[in-house]
Each structure stands twice: as C-alpha cells, then as structure tokens.
Amino acid sequence: MTDPQSLTRILVCLVAGIAAIVLLTARFRVHAFFALIIACVMVGVGIGLPLNAVLTIVKDGFGNILKSLGLLIVLGTTLGVILEHTGCTRVMAKTILKIVGEKYAPLAMSLTGFIVGLPIFCDSGYIVLSGLNRSLAKTTGLSLAVMSTSLATGLYAVHCMIPPHPGAAAAAGIIGVDTGKLMVTGILVAIPVMIIGYLWANYAGRNAQEKVLEEVDVIDQYQKLPSVAQAFMPVVIPILLIALKSFFVIEPGTSGRWMNLLLSTGDPVIALAIGVLLACIALPSFKKDVLAPLLQEGAEKAGGILVIIGAGGAFGAVLAAAKIGTHLSSALQLASMGILFPFLLTFILKTAQGSSTVAIITAASIVLPLLHTLGLDTDKGHLLCVLSMGAGSMMISHANDAYFWVIAKFSGLEMKTMLKVYSLATVWMGLTALAMVYLLSYLL
C-alpha cells in the first residue's frame, strides 16, 4: 500500500518539475536542455535523493539515451542539411506539382511537405519552400492561407510522428520501440493526418484576409539542380530499406548471406547513412570547400538536438528512480485509459509550453513507469504508446510554438488567420492521429 504522504510529496515534486520546464521554456525562453536538467535536480532532491545520487542518475540517463539515438539523429540531420543546400527539396516540390497540376497546387504543397519533412525538420523545410509556395499562390490566384497551411501541415504531420525527428526518436528510445517499425507505422498514421490538414486548409483558408508580400524565391546555391532521381533517392531508398527490415521476418540461419546483407541495410542508422551518401551525389563536387561545410552544419545542428534528448533521458531516469510509476499505479485508476493517457498528457504539455519535442520527451519519461498499469507493457503497446504521444504533441500549435511564428513570418498571415486556419488544423490533425492509433490497436 502506498504511503499517502509519500505519494503527495512525489506528486508535488513531479508537478513542480513539469511547471519548471513549462515556465522556463515558454516564459523565460531558457534552452530546453537547462530546463530539463533543472527539473531533474528539483524532482530528485525533492523526493529525498542525495544530490550526488541525483547527478549519477542524470549522467546514466543522459548517456543511455544518446547511446541508442546519437547516430540516428546526426545522420538524419545531416541528410536534411544536404537536401536543403543541393536544391533537392525544390526539385521534389516542382516534380510533385507537375504530376498533380497547378489546379491542385495546395495538395502538391502538402505532399511536398510530407516527403520533404521525412528527413528535414518542419521549420527548416518551411523556410526552404516558402518562396516557391508564395510564387505558386501568386500564379494560381489561390489564398496564401490555403497554400501556407497545406505546406505547413504536410511538414508537421511527419515531424511529430516519425524518427529521426527528435521527439519521436527520443520517445522510441525511452519507451523501447524498434525505430524501423515506428518509422513505417508512423508514416501510415501521418498520411491521413496530412490529408486532414490539407482539407481543413482548403475549407478554412479560402476567405482569409492576408497581407500582400513581395515574391521572394529561394536562391539556389548551385546553378545546376539535381535530377528527379537524385532528389528523391536519398529519401525513398532509406524508407524502403527500413520497411523491408521491419516487416520481412526471417528466422536466423534460414536465409542466405546476400539476404542477410540486404536486411542489415534496413537498420535505421545504416539506411540513413546510405541516404546521406545518395544525397552527396547531387553535390557539384566532393571538394572540401563544398562537402565539409555541409557535414559540419549537420553535426552542429544535431548537437543542439542531442543535448535536449539526453536531458530528456536524464529526466526519465530520475522519475524511474523515484518509482513514480509504482506510486501512481496504486493510487490512480489508469488501467481503463490505455493509449488515451499518453495522448492527453502530451497534448497538455504541448499546449502549455509550445515545443512538440519537449512535450513528447517529458511525457515519455512520465509514462514509462506506468506502461504496465496502462496495459501497454508489450511490444505492441510500446509502439502504440509512442504513436499516441506523437498525436498529442501535434496539438495545439499556437503563439508559444516557434514553428507557428516561422509560418506567420514567411507567409505574412496575421495572428487571427493563423489561429483560425493553422492552429485549428493542428487540433484536427492530432485527433485524426489518435483515431488512427486506435485503429492500429485493433489491426496489429
């Protein structure tokens, strides 16, 4: 039986830790790494652990999560940087537009956002494609609110659900989910989510008022753009390899050497490394003044993400040491909530402090010790749990979300329009993703 005083103390410390994360990141704009580490110390010391024990737990949690995710994040970030700088993203956008037709330009931008967003973070992808998006809006006469929200929601659908994006990747590492299976099932969930975002953009954005911006297109760094094959291969081939590895089950010793070699390339780290090599083909040369800056940029961008993920792992380790799961399991009736609980928890954290990444990492740390009570302590349950947290991390994107302001700045949409069209789109997207997770719970 749980001591009520002990439970009250733990809950107060947990709430104080979460409040500190929200307040520091949203109000004082403190980097998420420092906010999470401060929360670790607050919770650990608050529940009565010695400071040196808390520091040891923090170091172990930090190292363990990076051990499983470090290479994945670095390679995924580097792939995105190379695709941006070589013009592959623009080639993909123009190819999709040519196939779909200018009549369905919003759908083309949504599809482009979905594909480009697989390896590229949503804010970077939006900035890169914003010039082309505005140019299409002017050419077709379509509302910029429709075009911008279509592109933004296409990027956002995959950003919240699929590794190597940091939130999903970190949750997979904390909860213990096969990254390859999460990527493939995450794509299946993200497709209808993207469609809902596109449909809402068309419905709510047609009559929206907007500023008239000068047409500013993205300038190509290199004069020669890559071919269509060069643009798509770095994204498509790694996904196919990961899908093959995740769902082509072969008993050990029953397959030949070549089949084993092929399946080994489906490891997410190897698959992304292959994607990086394929992306490099689009470079004008492999001289150090061309390749080296891109690799350096990829590594530097990954560093900022890795410290946040590491701090999230440390926070999870402190919560595990506090045995919060044991105390909450005996005091609260969570068994009937299942995948709804991680969704609601992530949704509240996302709405409160703005960052999808911080929301899902914090939620994963809290949910981990509760998996058994929630009835999710199986491989299938772990996968559904991470997907439901990804769904919760979509909503609600509003004025405390950096991505919200990236869209507003590069599209010229006013606050009222952004809230009516884009923010509401994230609500429907999150609910659609949750519905898809429930559907998968019956099909898997």
Secondary structure, 3 states (H helix, E strand, C coil): CCCHHHHHHHHHHHHHHHHHHHHHHHHCCCCHHHHHHHHHHHHHHHCCCCHHHHHHHHHHHHHHHHHHHHHHHHHHHHHHHHHHHHCHHHHHHHHHHHHHCHHHHHHHHHHHHHHHCCCCCHHHHHHHHHHHHHHHHHHHCCCHHHHHHHHHHHHHHHHCCCCCCHHHHHHHHHHCCCHHHHHHHHHHHHHHHHHHHHHHHHHHCCCCCCCCCCCCCCCCCCCCCCCHHHHHHHHHHHHHHHHHHHHCCCCCCCCCHHHHHHHHCCCHHHHHHHHHHHHHCCCCCCCHHHHHHHHHHHHHHHHHHHHHHHHHHHHHHHHHHCCHHHHHHHHCCCCCCCCHHHHHHHHHHHHHHCCHHHHHHHHHHHHHHHHHHHCCCCHHHHHHHHHHHHHHCCCCCCCCCHHHHHHHHHHCCCHHHHHHHHHHHHHHHHHHHHHHHHHHHHHC
